Each structure stands twice: as structure tokens, then as C-alpha cells.
């Protein structure tokens, strides 16, 4: 191709395999409505694949082309295409074919729940015109989770297997007797680099700094033993609830409620298993760790307190003020804890577990103001007009994301890695919580016509306390709103026609990243979801 005559980089060019790519112009037609430069000059270039890329992949055409391309380019990524033909070696040494998912990609967890509920309703009418109604309830819930987990102690072959050259002469490794000796560990360590941090060793071989009894303990743990864990995970909860309603008979209603609730963990979080490895702790603490699920997870629990005052000034017209408080315990974050594993040979070992944990507690509180009304007092066609407005304030300051990473302490980021490391992380708000939220709806209901326009706005909120890109800082989604609308026409009792529009204002979602210790944020990403329209026909038989 032009200007590639003297290229020396690896890879394969389009002119070397002309049948495997085509010129396409996905960015050439008014890219971002002309508000941004095209990623590719002119908007067109060569793209790999035919007109039906998915069908080519399913038919094996893509695999055949991939083999040719990777053989030609000598890339080390030859085995990283899709899911076809993959195999995996299990912890017990068996090799299985992935069909198409590998065992580590399958979470086989069963959940069984049993529940019973009792409720007592009460009510009284007073001479003053007030009435009191409500109920008292109690729910019992038992949850049983079944999951087969398999944990493996480190493979002794890492240090004990002998290494031979092409002439069959041993040039390294151990004696192959299946028992790791201290000398086999130290012999595997390269000479340290003078003046380099961590004793001159790369992070993945920090075990080379171990000495004395700690080195002996480390070597003894490389047994390859398997620890099956098929215990049922069972937990139960008593969940009381109390509700009261006071009505003055003239449109004023006071409500109060107290209840306890739970939110069960996602089932995949119970899926624990894998191979133990060196924890990186040279001087103290458990020498082994693993990143996995957590069989000790429990539901998030909350005591909920609600109080509201409502004034109904018309058949469809009200003003409401509500206060809420939620005392929450056991919020699930990525944390660091300790679990003791006992090997079949009888030895037990504390292991650092990096994974989901019920780490955070706190109180969430706030209030909501709401107004709704149908303006049926307006003349003629305008009498079908109405509005719904609400404002919500949430104080989640109790739920800060801590900048720590130690045993028993939460350590959170978007990819489950250690949090501390970003220079500007510090303590940031709880992810996903906006302090201010506004919702506004205008609707029209008259005869066969039903129309609605809804605008939702929320203030900025934390997306992740640690971005995956340098400088690994907190990333926020900036304040923004979205306008959606719908219009329906009822033709008869059996047919309704309509159109729905989403993101009519073409709202652009903007992310910002913290860049200094003062919390200064700069725009780091923007996403346009475009306006979307749907035409509908609803049939009723």
C-alpha cells in the first residue's frame, strides 16, 4: 500500500490479504453531527471482516483467516481469538474443552428461599374526624445457597520440577520429588539488582526476600493439595414492619413507617475457588492470598424510617413532603479479609482473601418534595392537562470510600484491585449517589389521546473512586438530565398507536477526573447516546 513500502513493524497489511478486509466509512457521514473531528482522516479506512462477520465466525471462516494472519505476522496473540477451540487445565490436572465457556467462566450457584409472613391490620375512627389505620407485620426469611468450591494450594512444580536443556541436561529447577525445599526456592531467584527497590526483585518474585522460618513456611505451603468446599451457606432473618396512617378527613394525611429489609448478594459473588499464591507480605502476615468470591457474604441489612405529610387538595391534586432515613449495614464492596483453610493432610493456613465483603456501614438520609395536579378546571381541550414535579435531596456522607488496603478493611475500585495508589484519591463520596435529583412530568389525558413528556435531572455523582487509567484518580459523571416523551392514540378497544422518543435534547454524558489535591476536575470522556424514536402498535384481544 502507499507509504508502506519500507514499513518494518510486525503485523499483516491489507494488501497482503486483500480478501480479508474491506474499505468502510463508519465515520464519514456527519460524524458527531460535525461537532468533532473524525477518528480517521476522511472517515474511511480498511476494516477486517466480511459483510456478515458473526456468521463467518460461527462457520469457522474467521478462525481459518486468523490462523493465516497470525502465522504470517508471528504474533504472540495467536490463541486469543474468540471462544472457539479453547481448552483449560483444571486444578486436579484434567484438561477439558470449553464448550464454549470454560469452567472458570461458569458460576454454578443455587439459591433456595423459604419465607413466612404474618400481618395484623388495625384502625380506629375518632370523634374529632381523624382516623388512624395501619398494620404490623413480621416476615421470616431463610436463604440457602449451594455452591461447589475448590481451592488449591500452590503447585510444587513451580520450584520442584527440573528444567532440562535441549540435550537433556538439567540446568535448573528442583529434584522432582514433589516436595519443595528451601534451596529450590532460593535457587529460582535471579541475582538482585543493586539499588533497586524491594530488594532488587520484581514485584512478582518478592518471595526471594524471604528468610529463615518465614522462607521455610513458604516452601512448605507449595503442596498442590486440593480443598473442596461444598458446605451449604444458610442464613435467616426476622423482618418486622410497622405502618401508620392518620387522616383528618379533609385531605390532610400523615404517614409513618418503620421496617427492616435485606438485599441478598448477587449469586456469582458466592462462587469461591482458585489457586493460592504468594501474598507479597515479606515480613509478617499470612504468606498466601487469593482473589476470589466469598462464601461468608451475607445480605445487606437496613432499618428504614419514613415520615410524610400529604395534602390532597383535589381529586387528582396533592402536595407531599417526606423524610426518610436508612440505617444500612454490610454494604458489599471489594475488601480484604482472612479465611483459614485446612488441607487434606491436616495442616491449616490463614489466607488473605481479596474479594467481595460486607465492609461498609452508615446512615443514608434525605427528603422529597412532590406536587401533582390535573388541571381539569381549565376550559375545553385544556382540561386534560396535568403535571407531576418532585425534588429529592440525599445525604450519603456516611458512606465515604476509604483510601486504605489492609486485612479487614475495604479496598475498592472499578476492577476490584487495591484502591490505594491514585495520588488524588483520598476519601470520596459513595459511588452512584447524587445529592440532588429533579423529576418533572407534563401529561395530557383526554379522549383517545394520551401524551407525556418527562425530564429527569441529577447532580454529579462518583462513578469510580479509582480510574483504570493513569493517574488512577476518582471519576465523576457530571450533572445532566434527559427528556423523554410519548404520544398514543387509542383507535378502538383493541388497537392503540403511538410513538416514543428518548433523549430528545440529545444529552451528552460527560465524565470528569480529579487532577489535583484540591479536587479540581477536568473533562475526561463524553458519550452521546443519540435521540431514539420507537413507533408502536398495541393490540388488545
Phi and psi in degrees as a GROMACS rama.xvg file:
@    title "Ramachandran Plot"
@    xaxis  label "Phi"
@    yaxis  label "Psi"
@TYPE xy
-56.8075  138.705  UNK-2
69.7603  7.10165  UNK-3
-110.349  6.58696  UNK-4
-60.5033  -31.6826  UNK-5
-113.142  19.1936  UNK-6
-66.3375  138.574  UNK-7
-119.295  -1.44066  UNK-8
-72.162  159.173  UNK-9
-72.9992  179.495  UNK-10
106.485  179.82  UNK-11
-124.252  138.31  UNK-12
-98.814  159.674  UNK-13
-60.8643  -34.6968  UNK-14
-75.6817  -14.3156  UNK-15
-82.9662  -24.1203  UNK-16
-135.583  68.6016  UNK-17
-63.1365  -23.8028  UNK-18
-82.3036  -7.00791  UNK-19
-101.363  2.82024  UNK-20
-147.795  162.267  UNK-21
-140.839  154.191  UNK-22
-79.7214  124.555  UNK-23
-131.907  154.966  UNK-24
-127.585  67.6837  UNK-25
-71.387  -17.6579  UNK-26
-110.047  7.54984  UNK-27
-87.1262  -15.605  UNK-28
-100.9  87.7888  UNK-29
53.239  54.4361  UNK-30
-57.7702  126.545  UNK-31
50.3199  35.6105  UNK-32
54.3763  32.535  UNK-33
77.2664  6.74912  UNK-34
-91.5204  -0.722135  UNK-35
-148.146  151.52  UNK-36
-69.0097  147.307  UNK-37
-68.91  142.687  UNK-38
-60.8531  -25.2198  UNK-39
-122.793  129.42  UNK-40
-52.9026  127.511  UNK-41
81.5819  -13.7243  UNK-42
82.624  -1.86178  UNK-43
-129.273  146.739  UNK-44
-165.629  -178.003  UNK-45
-79.2082  132.976  UNK-46
-125.988  139.009  UNK-47
-70.0362  144.696  UNK-48
108.63  158.041  UNK-49
-90.4978  -163.51  UNK-50
-74.0301  -25.1333  UNK-51
-124.91  77.5962  UNK-52
-63.1156  -40.032  UNK-53
-63.7399  -45.1602  UNK-54
-66.1463  -37.9062  UNK-55
-60.3043  -39.0518  UNK-56
-67.01  -44.962  UNK-57
-66.4283  -30.9656  UNK-58
-82.899  -3.65161  UNK-59
87.589  -1.48795  UNK-60
-63.7374  -42.3119  UNK-61
-64.0408  -40.0246  UNK-62
-59.5503  -43.9199  UNK-63
-64.0379  -43.9467  UNK-64
-65.1829  -40.3724  UNK-65
-61.3948  -42.6153  UNK-66
-59.5673  -42.5438  UNK-67
-65.4328  -44.8999  UNK-68
-66.0017  -44.3219  UNK-69
-71.8265  -32.9308  UNK-70
-66.5355  -41.7193  UNK-71
-65.0021  -43.5755  UNK-72
-89.3006  -9.09363  UNK-73
57.0163  38.3169  UNK-74
-76.9911  145.853  UNK-75
-76.5555  -4.19258  UNK-76
-92.9148  19.9301  UNK-77
-58.8963  -32.7363  UNK-78
-93.2493  12.009  UNK-79
-109.761  37.4026  UNK-80
-105.703  116.493  UNK-81
54.944  -148.337  UNK-82
-121.013  -1.63279  UNK-83
-70.7772  135.356  UNK-84
69.7574  18.4597  UNK-85
-81.7022  148.023  UNK-86
-130.328  157.125  UNK-87
-139.561  146.035  UNK-88
-97.3165  122.316  UNK-89
-76.4284  170.939  UNK-90
-63.4004  -27.0606  UNK-91
-88.3767  7.64605  UNK-92
95.8959  -13.2932  UNK-93
-72.1881  140.994  UNK-94
-103.868  129.512  UNK-95
-125.072  154.302  UNK-96
-88.9145  132.14  UNK-97
-79.1613  126.567  UNK-98
-134.03  77.7438  UNK-99
-86.0083  -7.19235  UNK-100
-89.5613  143.968  UNK-101
-84.5865  157.412  UNK-102
-52.7054  -38.0339  UNK-103
-70.1587  -13.8286  UNK-104
-96.0915  0.0677993  UNK-105
-112.033  125.67  UNK-106
-106.793  103.799  UNK-107
-99.6634  92.6222  UNK-108
-130.048  136.754  UNK-109
-116.708  136.084  UNK-110
-124.241  129.381  UNK-111
-122.924  128.855  UNK-112
-121.771  141.074  UNK-113
-125.191  137.385  UNK-114
-144.801  150.173  UNK-115
-139.37  146.593  UNK-116
-141.415  137.918  UNK-117
-130.497  141.079  UNK-118
-140.446  140.395  UNK-119
-121.375  118.826  UNK-120
-91.8015  147.201  UNK-121
-140.954  161.243  UNK-122
-171.743  150.88  UNK-123
-153.255  138.384  UNK-124
-106.222  128.452  UNK-125
-102.99  157.934  UNK-126
-63.7215  -24.8291  UNK-127
-73.3507  -6.65898  UNK-128
99.9798  -13.3254  UNK-129
-77.6348  151.969  UNK-130
-132.297  147.551  UNK-131
-122.727  125.996  UNK-132
-135.455  161.534  UNK-133
167.707  -164.829  UNK-134
-157.349  157.364  UNK-135
-124.114  129.536  UNK-136
-134.53  159.75  UNK-137
-144.965  126.315  UNK-138
-116.942  134.708  UNK-139
-110.256  130.167  UNK-140
-129.982  127.408  UNK-141
-115.887  132.18  UNK-142
-122.962  130.069  UNK-143
-123.462  125.421  UNK-144
-114.404  129.556  UNK-145
-114.1  130.066  UNK-146
-156.433  129.656  UNK-147
-90.1655  114.575  UNK-148
-110.457  149.482  UNK-149
-138.451  117.238  UNK-150
-109.34  138.987  UNK-151
-121.484  132.645  UNK-152
-68.315  156.669  UNK-153
-56.1881  147.543  UNK-154
-71.0322  122.859  UNK-155
-64.5062  -21.7524  UNK-156
-61.2318  -19.8992  UNK-157
-57.6292  -34.54  UNK-158
-114.851  -26.7735  UNK-159
-90.6182  -27.2083  UNK-160
-67.083  132.429  UNK-161
-71.514  152.922  UNK-162
-117.125  126.026  UNK-163
-114.885  151.802  UNK-164
-87.8691  -174.994  UNK-165
-65.7593  -15.5132  UNK-166
-97.4921  6.64864  UNK-167
80.9631  12.7305  UNK-168
-93.4325  129.38  UNK-169
-68.1157  127.413  UNK-170
-120.833  4.28151  UNK-171
175.776  -172.422  UNK-172
78.0409  -165.527  UNK-173
-106.939  -159.398  UNK-174
-93.3836  -1.76592  UNK-175
73.7172  19.0685  UNK-176
-88.7711  2.16141  UNK-177
85.1321  -1.07675  UNK-178
-118.656  122.305  UNK-179
-80.4345  124.102  UNK-180
-95.9067  155.493  UNK-181
-57.5986  -39.607  UNK-182
-65.3339  -31  UNK-183
-69.1883  -31.9377  UNK-184
-70.3683  -49.5014  UNK-185
-67.0337  -33.5472  UNK-186
-66.4483  -22.8052  UNK-187
-80.2552  -10.7367  UNK-188
-85.1979  131.05  UNK-189
-72.652  164.307  UNK-190
-61.7744  134.962  UNK-191
-67.6604  153.162  UNK-192
-88.9078  116.581  UNK-193
-57.9492  133.831  UNK-194
84.0146  -9.01671  UNK-195
-79.4548  152.376  UNK-196
-66.1488  167.048  UNK-197
56.661  38.8201  UNK-198
71.7461  9.99615  UNK-199
89.3662  9.6828  UNK-200
-110.444  149.451  UNK-201
-65.929  154.366  UNK-202
-54.2022  -34.3002  UNK-203
-75.924  -9.81188  UNK-204
-123.53  36.9996  UNK-205
-65.4984  -17.4538  UNK-206
-61.9802  -15.3745  UNK-207
-68.1367  -13.4979  UNK-208
-86.6153  -8.58169  UNK-209
-68.1626  144.749  UNK-210
-141.696  165.307  UNK-211
57.5064  -139.869  UNK-212
-61.7367  -32.412  UNK-213
-68.5064  -37.3633  UNK-214
-67.2093  -39.6413  UNK-215
-62.5253  -43.3969  UNK-216
-63.0015  -42.4753  UNK-217
-59.2996  -46.6022  UNK-218
-63.3328  -36.9873  UNK-219
-69.8947  -18.546  UNK-220
-83.3344  -11.5247  UNK-221
-85.2966  77.0349  UNK-222
-110.461  -21.8143  UNK-223
74.072  7.80023  UNK-224
-66.5326  146.734  UNK-225
-102.487  139.858  UNK-226
-121.665  97.5889  UNK-227
-75.3021  142.479  UNK-228
-134.251  101.428  UNK-229
-116.018  20.8508  UNK-230
-64.0761  137.569  UNK-231
-69.5684  140.324  UNK-232
-101.29  113.944  UNK-233
-125.586  133.308  UNK-234
-147.265  148.991  UNK-235
-135.142  159.19  UNK-236
-145.088  142.582  UNK-237
-101.017  124.883  UNK-238
-122.865  95.468  UNK-239
-81.0166  159.159  UNK-240
-149.737  141.427  UNK-241
-137.017  129.916  UNK-242
-131.556  140.348  UNK-243
-139.102  142.026  UNK-244
-134.363  124.206  UNK-245
-112.549  126.383  UNK-246
-127.859  125.012  UNK-247
-85.6833  0.106243  UNK-248
81.0762  -2.02526  UNK-249
-123.872  20.0431  UNK-250
107.369  -9.22324  UNK-251
-96.7878  124.345  UNK-252
-129.022  130.133  UNK-253
-112.712  135.359  UNK-254
-128.174  146.397  UNK-255
-141.703  148.207  UNK-256
-152.679  141.588  UNK-257
-133.791  131.282  UNK-258
-153.875  159.275  UNK-259
-114.998  137.806  UNK-260
-139.463  160.63  UNK-261
-130.105  155.458  UNK-262
-130.333  113.247  UNK-263
-71.8268  149.291  UNK-264
-65.8893  154.364  UNK-265
-59.1118  140.576  UNK-266
-60.3466  -34.5603  UNK-267
-65.6106  -19.1876  UNK-268
-72.0848  -17.9536  UNK-269
-81.2736  -12.8623  UNK-270
-75.518  94.8308  UNK-271
-103.911  141.018  UNK-272
167.247  163.595  UNK-273
137.961  -169.757  UNK-274
-108.096  130.723  UNK-275
-69.7135  146.616  UNK-276
-140.875  174.339  UNK-277
-64.3574  133.348  UNK-278
-78.5631  -15.0631  UNK-279
86.6204  1.06651  UNK-280
-91.4322  105.548  UNK-281
-81.0792  -41.6756  UNK-282
-94.2808  -34.3294  UNK-283
-157.095  170.35  UNK-284
87.2528  168.822  UNK-285
-59.1315  134.773  UNK-286
-79.0968  -13.1444  UNK-287
-115.446  150.538  UNK-288
-147.745  168.057  UNK-289
-156.437  145.475  UNK-290
-104.371  115.394  UNK-291
-160.831  -176.497  UNK-292
-73.7872  -176.179  UNK-293
-136.632  111.725  UNK-294
-75.2577  -10.0639  UNK-295
-95.4241  6.42222  UNK-296
-61.9601  147.428  UNK-297
-132.191  160.804  UNK-298
-60.6661  152.314  UNK-299
-71.6844  133.212  UNK-300
-114.63  146.132  UNK-301
-148.407  140.382  UNK-302
-97.7941  126.458  UNK-303
-114.209  130.594  UNK-304
-125.185  124.428  UNK-305
-131.566  139.417  UNK-306
-143.486  130.944  UNK-307
-142.658  153.35  UNK-308
-124.336  128.868  UNK-309
-129.462  132.885  UNK-310
-118.344  114.33  UNK-311
-98.8677  99.3603  UNK-312
-93.8694  -2.52147  UNK-313
-156.007  172.157  UNK-314
-57.2615  -43.3994  UNK-315
-127.641  71.6085  UNK-316
-162.437  126.781  UNK-317
-155.738  155.117  UNK-318
-126.048  130.267  UNK-319
-130.51  138.43  UNK-320
-126.224  127.432  UNK-321
-133.589  142.604  UNK-322
-119.413  139.196  UNK-323
-136.799  149.927  UNK-324
-144.121  132.599  UNK-325
-127.509  117.202  UNK-326
-94.1512  103.569  UNK-327
-108.677  135.979  UNK-328
-129.611  145.657  UNK-329
79.5767  30.8932  UNK-330
-61.3141  134.552  UNK-331
-85.8818  120.981  UNK-332
-131.173  174.412  UNK-333
-79.5601  118.544  UNK-334
-132.539  -178.191  UNK-335
-126.632  122.908  UNK-336
-140.181  -176.138  UNK-337
-118.93  136.966  UNK-338
-135.356  138.057  UNK-339
-96.8045  125.784  UNK-340
-111.696  135.888  UNK-341
-110.312  122.394  UNK-342
-77.3109  158.449  UNK-343
-56.1581  -28.773  UNK-344
-74.03  -8.82704  UNK-345
108.322  -18.8489  UNK-346
-75.1648  143.12  UNK-347
-119.924  154.132  UNK-348
-150.78  131.034  UNK-349
-71.6502  135.4  UNK-350
-128.473  136.296  UNK-351
-78.6925  124.979  UNK-352
-106.436  121.23  UNK-353
-105.202  114.809  UNK-354
174.513  -164.546  UNK-355
-65.3717  141.551  UNK-356
-153.744  149.305  UNK-357
-80.3951  81.4055  UNK-358
-99.4954  -37.1646  UNK-359
-106.52  139.734  UNK-360
-126.108  161.514  UNK-361
166.076  178.082  UNK-362
-116.622  128.563  UNK-363
-109.518  129.94  UNK-364
-141.852  162.375  UNK-365
173.669  -172.214  UNK-366
-145.664  162.639  UNK-367
-136.696  136.377  UNK-368
-115.511  133.256  UNK-369
-141.141  149.17  UNK-370
-142.9  135.847  UNK-371
-145.755  146.714  UNK-372
-164.593  144.073  UNK-373
-104.494  125.767  UNK-374
-88.3231  61.5221  UNK-375
-73.6171  -4.59435  UNK-376
-82.7241  -10.0421  UNK-377
-73.8046  155.602  UNK-378
-77.9527  149.335  UNK-379
55.1516  -130.997  UNK-380
-63.744  -24.6812  UNK-381
-71.2341  -12.4527  UNK-382
-69.6358  -11.4633  UNK-383
-90.0604  3.65394  UNK-384
-83.1422  143.493  UNK-385
-155.864  165.592  UNK-386
-138.982  154.743  UNK-387
-135.892  124.369  UNK-388
-129.966  140.932  UNK-389
-150.653  148.848  UNK-390
-132.783  133.475  UNK-391
-125.722  132.342  UNK-392
-114.931  130.704  UNK-393
-125.892  127.703  UNK-394
-107.178  105.047  UNK-395
-113.453  29.5545  UNK-396
-65.8344  -18.9894  UNK-397
-66.9434  -24.975  UNK-398
-100.342  73.9708  UNK-399
-90.4535  151.272  UNK-400
-89.747  112.515  UNK-401
-75.5829  147.632  UNK-402
-97.3349  60.2589  UNK-403
-137.422  158.153  UNK-404
-150.736  90.2178  UNK-405
-146.742  166.686  UNK-406
-60.1702  127.802  UNK-407
84.1842  3.75687  UNK-408
-117.779  144.566  UNK-409
-68.0133  145.975  UNK-410
-147.84  104.341  UNK-411
-123.555  135.217  UNK-412
-153.8  178.957  UNK-413
-67.2385  -24.6812  UNK-414
-107.261  7.71078  UNK-415
82.4286  6.77818  UNK-416
-86.5437  173.189  UNK-417
-58.0326  139.226  UNK-418
-77.7294  -47.4183  UNK-419
-65.8663  131.828  UNK-420
155.263  -34.7799  UNK-421
-75.1986  131.155  UNK-422
-64.1821  -29.7538  UNK-423
-113.174  24.1254  UNK-424
-71.1292  -63.1047  UNK-425
54.3236  -155.788  UNK-426
-98.0763  121.637  UNK-427
-119.705  164.862  UNK-428
-64.1629  171.164  UNK-429
-67.6266  139.765  UNK-430
-64.1527  140.58  UNK-431
81.2121  4.50651  UNK-432
-108.6  119.686  UNK-433
-94.5308  141.926  UNK-434
-74.609  -36.206  UNK-435
-124.708  135.871  UNK-436
-137.792  133.623  UNK-437
-126.786  133.871  UNK-438
-128.373  131.532  UNK-439
-134.706  128.977  UNK-440
-129.015  132.403  UNK-441
-117.005  127.51  UNK-442
-133.302  160.779  UNK-443
-139.914  123.747  UNK-444
-133.462  107.362  UNK-445
-157.131  126.023  UNK-446
58.4955  -133.398  UNK-447
-83.1832  -2.89785  UNK-448
-99.3578  132.675  UNK-449
-135.534  117.781  UNK-450
-131.568  149.968  UNK-451
-154.222  135.68  UNK-452
-127.832  128.02  UNK-453
-126.123  128.15  UNK-454
-117.544  124.581  UNK-455
-118.239  129.845  UNK-456
-133.08  141.876  UNK-457
-139.398  149.009  UNK-458
-75.666  171.098  UNK-459
-58.2566  153.229  UNK-460
-149.758  157.8  UNK-461
-75.9202  128.015  UNK-462
-88.8304  -49.0214  UNK-463
-150.774  139.182  UNK-464
-74.7128  -11.1698  UNK-465
-147.309  107.385  UNK-466
-66.4209  156.238  UNK-467
-81.2716  -6.85939  UNK-468
-111.664  151.899  UNK-469
-57.3709  137.175  UNK-470
-93.535  30.7057  UNK-471
57.9894  44.5341  UNK-472
-97.3998  165.322  UNK-473
-60.5453  143.107  UNK-474
-122.562  131.376  UNK-475
-114.057  152.697  UNK-476
-96.8166  126.792  UNK-477
-72.6401  161.274  UNK-478
-57.0086  144.775  UNK-479
-177.675  164.097  UNK-480
-138.435  171.618  UNK-481
-141.38  137.484  UNK-482
-108.275  123.866  UNK-483
-121.401  155.152  UNK-484
-152.529  158.707  UNK-485
-148.07  152.576  UNK-486
-142.229  124.797  UNK-487
-127.592  146.89  UNK-488
-128.734  122.597  UNK-489
-85.938  110.433  UNK-490
-73.6423  -47.5361  UNK-491
-159.158  -169.447  UNK-492
-65.628  -15.4688  UNK-493
-112.385  -9.67507  UNK-494
-139.67  132.153  UNK-495
-133.514  130.205  UNK-496
-112.03  145.155  UNK-497
-163.945  173.611  UNK-498
-138.873  139.553  UNK-499
-122.542  138.631  UNK-500
-123.662  133.476  UNK-501
-117.875  137.85  UNK-502
56.9407  52.6331  UNK-503
-65.0299  -25.8962  UNK-504
-87.6667  4.41865  UNK-505
54.7197  49.0782  UNK-506
-63.3041  132.345  UNK-507
-99.5468  123.006  UNK-508
-78.9124  125.102  UNK-509
-117.543  133.133  UNK-510
-109.109  143.568  UNK-511
-129.153  151.98  UNK-512
-124.314  138.578  UNK-513
-71.8508  134.116  UNK-514
-122.196  -2.99173  UNK-515
-152.837  175.853  UNK-516
-72.2347  -13.2499  UNK-517
-84.5106  -2.4582  UNK-518
84.831  13.0809  UNK-519
-61.5029  132.814  UNK-520
-117.244  143.078  UNK-521
-126.119  152.168  UNK-522
-60.8784  126.781  UNK-523
-118.966  -18.958  UNK-524
-163.018  154.022  UNK-525
-142.834  139.403  UNK-526
-128.985  130.004  UNK-527
-111.527  119.997  UNK-528
-92.4421  -8.02834  UNK-529
70.694  161.526  UNK-530
-76.7399  143.421  UNK-531
-133.848  134.026  UNK-532
-122.583  139.774  UNK-533
-130.417  128.598  UNK-534
-103.165  131.008  UNK-535
-127.341  148.923  UNK-536
-132.197  119.873  UNK-537
-109.901  127.107  UNK-538
-110.937  139.095  UNK-539
-125.681  116.968  UNK-540
